[in-house]
Amino acid sequence: MLTDEDKRWIEGVLGALEGRFDQKLVALEARFNEKLASQLAALERRFDEKLAIQLAALETRFDEKLERVETRLLTEFHKWASPAEKRMRGMSQMIFSLDERVGDIEDRIKKLEGKQ
C-alpha cells in the first residue's frame, strides 16, 4: 500500500513529466507551424508562378482570337463597303447627269418663255 509521502512523490514526478511533456509539445507545435508556414509559402509561390504563366497563355490566346475576329470583321465590312461605294458613285454620276439635263431643260424653258 502507498503512503501519503509515496503519493506526493509520484504526483511530483508525474507533474514534472507533464511539465516537460508540455514544453516538448509547445516546441514541437512551434516547429510544426514554422514548417507548415514555410511549405505554404513555397506552395503559394509555385501557385502564383503557374497562375501567371497560365494567365499569360490565356492573354496570348485571347489576343490571337481577337485579332482574327477583327480581321474577319474588317474583311466583311470591306466586302460590303466596296460594292456600296461603287453604287453610290454610280448614283452620284446619275444625279449629276440628271442635274445637267434639268439645267438644260430650264434654260430651254426660259428661252421659250422669253420669246412669248
Phi and psi in radians as a Rosetta constraint file:
Dihedral C 1 N 2 CA 2 C 2 CIRCULARHARMONIC -1.534 0.35
Dihedral N 2 CA 2 C 2 N 3 CIRCULARHARMONIC 2.455 0.35
Dihedral C 2 N 3 CA 3 C 3 CIRCULARHARMONIC -1.528 0.35
Dihedral N 3 CA 3 C 3 N 4 CIRCULARHARMONIC 2.954 0.35
Dihedral C 3 N 4 CA 4 C 4 CIRCULARHARMONIC -1.090 0.35
Dihedral N 4 CA 4 C 4 N 5 CIRCULARHARMONIC -0.631 0.35
Dihedral C 4 N 5 CA 5 C 5 CIRCULARHARMONIC -1.147 0.35
Dihedral N 5 CA 5 C 5 N 6 CIRCULARHARMONIC -0.718 0.35
Dihedral C 5 N 6 CA 6 C 6 CIRCULARHARMONIC -1.097 0.35
Dihedral N 6 CA 6 C 6 N 7 CIRCULARHARMONIC -0.709 0.35
Dihedral C 6 N 7 CA 7 C 7 CIRCULARHARMONIC -1.119 0.35
Dihedral N 7 CA 7 C 7 N 8 CIRCULARHARMONIC -0.742 0.35
Dihedral C 7 N 8 CA 8 C 8 CIRCULARHARMONIC -1.128 0.35
Dihedral N 8 CA 8 C 8 N 9 CIRCULARHARMONIC -0.701 0.35
Dihedral C 8 N 9 CA 9 C 9 CIRCULARHARMONIC -1.119 0.35
Dihedral N 9 CA 9 C 9 N 10 CIRCULARHARMONIC -0.771 0.35
Dihedral C 9 N 10 CA 10 C 10 CIRCULARHARMONIC -1.095 0.35
Dihedral N 10 CA 10 C 10 N 11 CIRCULARHARMONIC -0.758 0.35
Dihedral C 10 N 11 CA 11 C 11 CIRCULARHARMONIC -1.073 0.35
Dihedral N 11 CA 11 C 11 N 12 CIRCULARHARMONIC -0.712 0.35
Dihedral C 11 N 12 CA 12 C 12 CIRCULARHARMONIC -1.111 0.35
Dihedral N 12 CA 12 C 12 N 13 CIRCULARHARMONIC -0.785 0.35
Dihedral C 12 N 13 CA 13 C 13 CIRCULARHARMONIC -1.116 0.35
Dihedral N 13 CA 13 C 13 N 14 CIRCULARHARMONIC -0.790 0.35
Dihedral C 13 N 14 CA 14 C 14 CIRCULARHARMONIC -1.105 0.35
Dihedral N 14 CA 14 C 14 N 15 CIRCULARHARMONIC -0.683 0.35
Dihedral C 14 N 15 CA 15 C 15 CIRCULARHARMONIC -1.105 0.35
Dihedral N 15 CA 15 C 15 N 16 CIRCULARHARMONIC -0.740 0.35
Dihedral C 15 N 16 CA 16 C 16 CIRCULARHARMONIC -1.129 0.35
Dihedral N 16 CA 16 C 16 N 17 CIRCULARHARMONIC -0.747 0.35
Dihedral C 16 N 17 CA 17 C 17 CIRCULARHARMONIC -1.091 0.35
Dihedral N 17 CA 17 C 17 N 18 CIRCULARHARMONIC -0.716 0.35
Dihedral C 17 N 18 CA 18 C 18 CIRCULARHARMONIC -1.112 0.35
Dihedral N 18 CA 18 C 18 N 19 CIRCULARHARMONIC -0.703 0.35
Dihedral C 18 N 19 CA 19 C 19 CIRCULARHARMONIC -1.100 0.35
Dihedral N 19 CA 19 C 19 N 20 CIRCULARHARMONIC -0.805 0.35
Dihedral C 19 N 20 CA 20 C 20 CIRCULARHARMONIC -1.114 0.35
Dihedral N 20 CA 20 C 20 N 21 CIRCULARHARMONIC -0.700 0.35
Dihedral C 20 N 21 CA 21 C 21 CIRCULARHARMONIC -1.072 0.35
Dihedral N 21 CA 21 C 21 N 22 CIRCULARHARMONIC -0.770 0.35
Dihedral C 21 N 22 CA 22 C 22 CIRCULARHARMONIC -1.078 0.35
Dihedral N 22 CA 22 C 22 N 23 CIRCULARHARMONIC -0.733 0.35
Dihedral C 22 N 23 CA 23 C 23 CIRCULARHARMONIC -1.081 0.35
Dihedral N 23 CA 23 C 23 N 24 CIRCULARHARMONIC -0.804 0.35
Dihedral C 23 N 24 CA 24 C 24 CIRCULARHARMONIC -1.105 0.35
Dihedral N 24 CA 24 C 24 N 25 CIRCULARHARMONIC -0.710 0.35
Dihedral C 24 N 25 CA 25 C 25 CIRCULARHARMONIC -1.121 0.35
Dihedral N 25 CA 25 C 25 N 26 CIRCULARHARMONIC -0.734 0.35
Dihedral C 25 N 26 CA 26 C 26 CIRCULARHARMONIC -1.115 0.35
Dihedral N 26 CA 26 C 26 N 27 CIRCULARHARMONIC -0.773 0.35
Dihedral C 26 N 27 CA 27 C 27 CIRCULARHARMONIC -1.110 0.35
Dihedral N 27 CA 27 C 27 N 28 CIRCULARHARMONIC -0.741 0.35
Dihedral C 27 N 28 CA 28 C 28 CIRCULARHARMONIC -1.117 0.35
Dihedral N 28 CA 28 C 28 N 29 CIRCULARHARMONIC -0.717 0.35
Dihedral C 28 N 29 CA 29 C 29 CIRCULARHARMONIC -1.125 0.35
Dihedral N 29 CA 29 C 29 N 30 CIRCULARHARMONIC -0.695 0.35
Dihedral C 29 N 30 CA 30 C 30 CIRCULARHARMONIC -1.117 0.35
Dihedral N 30 CA 30 C 30 N 31 CIRCULARHARMONIC -0.795 0.35
Dihedral C 30 N 31 CA 31 C 31 CIRCULARHARMONIC -1.085 0.35
Dihedral N 31 CA 31 C 31 N 32 CIRCULARHARMONIC -0.733 0.35
Dihedral C 31 N 32 CA 32 C 32 CIRCULARHARMONIC -1.064 0.35
Dihedral N 32 CA 32 C 32 N 33 CIRCULARHARMONIC -0.794 0.35
Dihedral C 32 N 33 CA 33 C 33 CIRCULARHARMONIC -1.121 0.35
Dihedral N 33 CA 33 C 33 N 34 CIRCULARHARMONIC -0.695 0.35
Dihedral C 33 N 34 CA 34 C 34 CIRCULARHARMONIC -1.102 0.35
Dihedral N 34 CA 34 C 34 N 35 CIRCULARHARMONIC -0.814 0.35
Dihedral C 34 N 35 CA 35 C 35 CIRCULARHARMONIC -1.092 0.35
Dihedral N 35 CA 35 C 35 N 36 CIRCULARHARMONIC -0.770 0.35
Dihedral C 35 N 36 CA 36 C 36 CIRCULARHARMONIC -1.097 0.35
Dihedral N 36 CA 36 C 36 N 37 CIRCULARHARMONIC -0.776 0.35
Dihedral C 36 N 37 CA 37 C 37 CIRCULARHARMONIC -1.078 0.35
Dihedral N 37 CA 37 C 37 N 38 CIRCULARHARMONIC -0.731 0.35
Dihedral C 37 N 38 CA 38 C 38 CIRCULARHARMONIC -1.104 0.35
Dihedral N 38 CA 38 C 38 N 39 CIRCULARHARMONIC -0.807 0.35
Dihedral C 38 N 39 CA 39 C 39 CIRCULARHARMONIC -1.159 0.35
Dihedral N 39 CA 39 C 39 N 40 CIRCULARHARMONIC -0.661 0.35
Dihedral C 39 N 40 CA 40 C 40 CIRCULARHARMONIC -1.135 0.35
Dihedral N 40 CA 40 C 40 N 41 CIRCULARHARMONIC -0.695 0.35
Dihedral C 40 N 41 CA 41 C 41 CIRCULARHARMONIC -1.123 0.35
Dihedral N 41 CA 41 C 41 N 42 CIRCULARHARMONIC -0.748 0.35
Dihedral C 41 N 42 CA 42 C 42 CIRCULARHARMONIC -1.124 0.35
Dihedral N 42 CA 42 C 42 N 43 CIRCULARHARMONIC -0.737 0.35
Dihedral C 42 N 43 CA 43 C 43 CIRCULARHARMONIC -1.105 0.35
Dihedral N 43 CA 43 C 43 N 44 CIRCULARHARMONIC -0.716 0.35
Dihedral C 43 N 44 CA 44 C 44 CIRCULARHARMONIC -1.118 0.35
Dihedral N 44 CA 44 C 44 N 45 CIRCULARHARMONIC -0.722 0.35
Dihedral C 44 N 45 CA 45 C 45 CIRCULARHARMONIC -1.084 0.35
Dihedral N 45 CA 45 C 45 N 46 CIRCULARHARMONIC -0.792 0.35
Dihedral C 45 N 46 CA 46 C 46 CIRCULARHARMONIC -1.105 0.35
Dihedral N 46 CA 46 C 46 N 47 CIRCULARHARMONIC -0.721 0.35
Dihedral C 46 N 47 CA 47 C 47 CIRCULARHARMONIC -1.076 0.35
Dihedral N 47 CA 47 C 47 N 48 CIRCULARHARMONIC -0.793 0.35
Dihedral C 47 N 48 CA 48 C 48 CIRCULARHARMONIC -1.083 0.35
Dihedral N 48 CA 48 C 48 N 49 CIRCULARHARMONIC -0.718 0.35
Dihedral C 48 N 49 CA 49 C 49 CIRCULARHARMONIC -1.114 0.35
Dihedral N 49 CA 49 C 49 N 50 CIRCULARHARMONIC -0.828 0.35
Dihedral C 49 N 50 CA 50 C 50 CIRCULARHARMONIC -1.144 0.35
Dihedral N 50 CA 50 C 50 N 51 CIRCULARHARMONIC -0.676 0.35
Dihedral C 50 N 51 CA 51 C 51 CIRCULARHARMONIC -1.106 0.35
Dihedral N 51 CA 51 C 51 N 52 CIRCULARHARMONIC -0.740 0.35
Dihedral C 51 N 52 CA 52 C 52 CIRCULARHARMONIC -1.090 0.35
Dihedral N 52 CA 52 C 52 N 53 CIRCULARHARMONIC -0.716 0.35
Dihedral C 52 N 53 CA 53 C 53 CIRCULARHARMONIC -1.132 0.35
Dihedral N 53 CA 53 C 53 N 54 CIRCULARHARMONIC -0.779 0.35
Dihedral C 53 N 54 CA 54 C 54 CIRCULARHARMONIC -1.158 0.35
Dihedral N 54 CA 54 C 54 N 55 CIRCULARHARMONIC -0.671 0.35
Dihedral C 54 N 55 CA 55 C 55 CIRCULARHARMONIC -1.136 0.35
Dihedral N 55 CA 55 C 55 N 56 CIRCULARHARMONIC -0.686 0.35
Dihedral C 55 N 56 CA 56 C 56 CIRCULARHARMONIC -1.117 0.35
Dihedral N 56 CA 56 C 56 N 57 CIRCULARHARMONIC -0.721 0.35
Dihedral C 56 N 57 CA 57 C 57 CIRCULARHARMONIC -1.127 0.35
Dihedral N 57 CA 57 C 57 N 58 CIRCULARHARMONIC -0.748 0.35
Dihedral C 57 N 58 CA 58 C 58 CIRCULARHARMONIC -1.101 0.35
Dihedral N 58 CA 58 C 58 N 59 CIRCULARHARMONIC -0.709 0.35
Dihedral C 58 N 59 CA 59 C 59 CIRCULARHARMONIC -1.108 0.35
Dihedral N 59 CA 59 C 59 N 60 CIRCULARHARMONIC -0.715 0.35
Dihedral C 59 N 60 CA 60 C 60 CIRCULARHARMONIC -1.116 0.35
Dihedral N 60 CA 60 C 60 N 61 CIRCULARHARMONIC -0.803 0.35
Dihedral C 60 N 61 CA 61 C 61 CIRCULARHARMONIC -1.111 0.35
Dihedral N 61 CA 61 C 61 N 62 CIRCULARHARMONIC -0.685 0.35
Dihedral C 61 N 62 CA 62 C 62 CIRCULARHARMONIC -1.106 0.35
Dihedral N 62 CA 62 C 62 N 63 CIRCULARHARMONIC -0.775 0.35
Dihedral C 62 N 63 CA 63 C 63 CIRCULARHARMONIC -1.061 0.35
Dihedral N 63 CA 63 C 63 N 64 CIRCULARHARMONIC -0.720 0.35
Dihedral C 63 N 64 CA 64 C 64 CIRCULARHARMONIC -1.116 0.35
Dihedral N 64 CA 64 C 64 N 65 CIRCULARHARMONIC -0.788 0.35
Dihedral C 64 N 65 CA 65 C 65 CIRCULARHARMONIC -1.142 0.35
Dihedral N 65 CA 65 C 65 N 66 CIRCULARHARMONIC -0.709 0.35
Dihedral C 65 N 66 CA 66 C 66 CIRCULARHARMONIC -1.089 0.35
Dihedral N 66 CA 66 C 66 N 67 CIRCULARHARMONIC -0.712 0.35
Dihedral C 66 N 67 CA 67 C 67 CIRCULARHARMONIC -1.107 0.35
Dihedral N 67 CA 67 C 67 N 68 CIRCULARHARMONIC -0.718 0.35
Dihedral C 67 N 68 CA 68 C 68 CIRCULARHARMONIC -1.108 0.35
Dihedral N 68 CA 68 C 68 N 69 CIRCULARHARMONIC -0.734 0.35
Dihedral C 68 N 69 CA 69 C 69 CIRCULARHARMONIC -1.122 0.35
Dihedral N 69 CA 69 C 69 N 70 CIRCULARHARMONIC -0.770 0.35
Dihedral C 69 N 70 CA 70 C 70 CIRCULARHARMONIC -1.069 0.35
Dihedral N 70 CA 70 C 70 N 71 CIRCULARHARMONIC -0.753 0.35
Dihedral C 70 N 71 CA 71 C 71 CIRCULARHARMONIC -1.097 0.35
Dihedral N 71 CA 71 C 71 N 72 CIRCULARHARMONIC -0.793 0.35
Dihedral C 71 N 72 CA 72 C 72 CIRCULARHARMONIC -1.086 0.35
Dihedral N 72 CA 72 C 72 N 73 CIRCULARHARMONIC -0.742 0.35
Dihedral C 72 N 73 CA 73 C 73 CIRCULARHARMONIC -1.100 0.35
Dihedral N 73 CA 73 C 73 N 74 CIRCULARHARMONIC -0.803 0.35
Dihedral C 73 N 74 CA 74 C 74 CIRCULARHARMONIC -1.136 0.35
Dihedral N 74 CA 74 C 74 N 75 CIRCULARHARMONIC -0.653 0.35
Dihedral C 74 N 75 CA 75 C 75 CIRCULARHARMONIC -1.107 0.35
Dihedral N 75 CA 75 C 75 N 76 CIRCULARHARMONIC -0.821 0.35
Dihedral C 75 N 76 CA 76 C 76 CIRCULARHARMONIC -1.122 0.35
Dihedral N 76 CA 76 C 76 N 77 CIRCULARHARMONIC -0.686 0.35
Dihedral C 76 N 77 CA 77 C 77 CIRCULARHARMONIC -1.104 0.35
Dihedral N 77 CA 77 C 77 N 78 CIRCULARHARMONIC -0.728 0.35
Dihedral C 77 N 78 CA 78 C 78 CIRCULARHARMONIC -1.124 0.35
Dihedral N 78 CA 78 C 78 N 79 CIRCULARHARMONIC -0.720 0.35
Dihedral C 78 N 79 CA 79 C 79 CIRCULARHARMONIC -1.055 0.35
Dihedral N 79 CA 79 C 79 N 80 CIRCULARHARMONIC -0.674 0.35
Dihedral C 79 N 80 CA 80 C 80 CIRCULARHARMONIC -1.314 0.35
Dihedral N 80 CA 80 C 80 N 81 CIRCULARHARMONIC -0.716 0.35
Dihedral C 80 N 81 CA 81 C 81 CIRCULARHARMONIC -1.279 0.35
Dihedral N 81 CA 81 C 81 N 82 CIRCULARHARMONIC -0.599 0.35
Dihedral C 81 N 82 CA 82 C 82 CIRCULARHARMONIC -1.047 0.35
Dihedral N 82 CA 82 C 82 N 83 CIRCULARHARMONIC -0.927 0.35
Dihedral C 82 N 83 CA 83 C 83 CIRCULARHARMONIC -1.131 0.35
Dihedral N 83 CA 83 C 83 N 84 CIRCULARHARMONIC -0.636 0.35
Dihedral C 83 N 84 CA 84 C 84 CIRCULARHARMONIC -1.112 0.35
Dihedral N 84 CA 84 C 84 N 85 CIRCULARHARMONIC -0.702 0.35
Dihedral C 84 N 85 CA 85 C 85 CIRCULARHARMONIC -1.143 0.35
Dihedral N 85 CA 85 C 85 N 86 CIRCULARHARMONIC -0.704 0.35
Dihedral C 85 N 86 CA 86 C 86 CIRCULARHARMONIC -1.105 0.35
Dihedral N 86 CA 86 C 86 N 87 CIRCULARHARMONIC -0.739 0.35
Dihedral C 86 N 87 CA 87 C 87 CIRCULARHARMONIC -1.095 0.35
Dihedral N 87 CA 87 C 87 N 88 CIRCULARHARMONIC -0.729 0.35
Dihedral C 87 N 88 CA 88 C 88 CIRCULARHARMONIC -1.134 0.35
Dihedral N 88 CA 88 C 88 N 89 CIRCULARHARMONIC -0.691 0.35
Dihedral C 88 N 89 CA 89 C 89 CIRCULARHARMONIC -1.105 0.35
Dihedral N 89 CA 89 C 89 N 90 CIRCULARHARMONIC -0.762 0.35
Dihedral C 89 N 90 CA 90 C 90 CIRCULARHARMONIC -1.072 0.35
Dihedral N 90 CA 90 C 90 N 91 CIRCULARHARMONIC -0.741 0.35
Dihedral C 90 N 91 CA 91 C 91 CIRCULARHARMONIC -1.146 0.35
Dihedral N 91 CA 91 C 91 N 92 CIRCULARHARMONIC -0.675 0.35
Dihedral C 91 N 92 CA 92 C 92 CIRCULARHARMONIC -1.079 0.35
Dihedral N 92 CA 92 C 92 N 93 CIRCULARHARMONIC -0.761 0.35
Dihedral C 92 N 93 CA 93 C 93 CIRCULARHARMONIC -1.128 0.35
Dihedral N 93 CA 93 C 93 N 94 CIRCULARHARMONIC -0.710 0.35
Dihedral C 93 N 94 CA 94 C 94 CIRCULARHARMONIC -1.120 0.35
Dihedral N 94 CA 94 C 94 N 95 CIRCULARHARMONIC -0.759 0.35
Dihedral C 94 N 95 CA 95 C 95 CIRCULARHARMONIC -1.131 0.35
Dihedral N 95 CA 95 C 95 N 96 CIRCULARHARMONIC -0.691 0.35
Dihedral C 95 N 96 CA 96 C 96 CIRCULARHARMONIC -1.093 0.35
Dihedral N 96 CA 96 C 96 N 97 CIRCULARHARMONIC -0.762 0.35
Dihedral C 96 N 97 CA 97 C 97 CIRCULARHARMONIC -1.173 0.35
Dihedral N 97 CA 97 C 97 N 98 CIRCULARHARMONIC -0.646 0.35
Dihedral C 97 N 98 CA 98 C 98 CIRCULARHARMONIC -1.125 0.35
Dihedral N 98 CA 98 C 98 N 99 CIRCULARHARMONIC -0.685 0.35
Dihedral C 98 N 99 CA 99 C 99 CIRCULARHARMONIC -1.061 0.35
Dihedral N 99 CA 99 C 99 N 100 CIRCULARHARMONIC -0.716 0.35
Dihedral C 99 N 100 CA 100 C 100 CIRCULARHARMONIC -1.115 0.35
Dihedral N 100 CA 100 C 100 N 101 CIRCULARHARMONIC -0.766 0.35
Dihedral C 100 N 101 CA 101 C 101 CIRCULARHARMONIC -1.136 0.35
Dihedral N 101 CA 101 C 101 N 102 CIRCULARHARMONIC -0.742 0.35
Dihedral C 101 N 102 CA 102 C 102 CIRCULARHARMONIC -1.087 0.35
Dihedral N 102 CA 102 C 102 N 103 CIRCULARHARMONIC -0.711 0.35
Dihedral C 102 N 103 CA 103 C 103 CIRCULARHARMONIC -1.083 0.35
Dihedral N 103 CA 103 C 103 N 104 CIRCULARHARMONIC -0.735 0.35
Dihedral C 103 N 104 CA 104 C 104 CIRCULARHARMONIC -1.094 0.35
Dihedral N 104 CA 104 C 104 N 105 CIRCULARHARMONIC -0.746 0.35
Dihedral C 104 N 105 CA 105 C 105 CIRCULARHARMONIC -1.118 0.35
Dihedral N 105 CA 105 C 105 N 106 CIRCULARHARMONIC -0.725 0.35
Dihedral C 105 N 106 CA 106 C 106 CIRCULARHARMONIC -1.074 0.35
Dihedral N 106 CA 106 C 106 N 107 CIRCULARHARMONIC -0.715 0.35
Dihedral C 106 N 107 CA 107 C 107 CIRCULARHARMONIC -1.098 0.35
Dihedral N 107 CA 107 C 107 N 108 CIRCULARHARMONIC -0.746 0.35
Dihedral C 107 N 108 CA 108 C 108 CIRCULARHARMONIC -1.120 0.35
Dihedral N 108 CA 108 C 108 N 109 CIRCULARHARMONIC -0.710 0.35
Dihedral C 108 N 109 CA 109 C 109 CIRCULARHARMONIC -1.139 0.35
Dihedral N 109 CA 109 C 109 N 110 CIRCULARHARMONIC -0.700 0.35
Dihedral C 109 N 110 CA 110 C 110 CIRCULARHARMONIC -1.108 0.35
Dihedral N 110 CA 110 C 110 N 111 CIRCULARHARMONIC -0.687 0.35
Dihedral C 110 N 111 CA 111 C 111 CIRCULARHARMONIC -1.151 0.35
Dihedral N 111 CA 111 C 111 N 112 CIRCULARHARMONIC -0.730 0.35
Dihedral C 111 N 112 CA 112 C 112 CIRCULARHARMONIC -1.150 0.35
Dihedral N 112 CA 112 C 112 N 113 CIRCULARHARMONIC -0.697 0.35
Dihedral C 112 N 113 CA 113 C 113 CIRCULARHARMONIC -1.187 0.35
Dihedral N 113 CA 113 C 113 N 114 CIRCULARHARMONIC -0.558 0.35
Dihedral C 113 N 114 CA 114 C 114 CIRCULARHARMONIC -1.222 0.35
Dihedral N 114 CA 114 C 114 N 115 CIRCULARHARMONIC -0.501 0.35
Dihedral C 114 N 115 CA 115 C 115 CIRCULARHARMONIC -1.289 0.35
Dihedral N 115 CA 115 C 115 N 116 CIRCULARHARMONIC -0.448 0.35
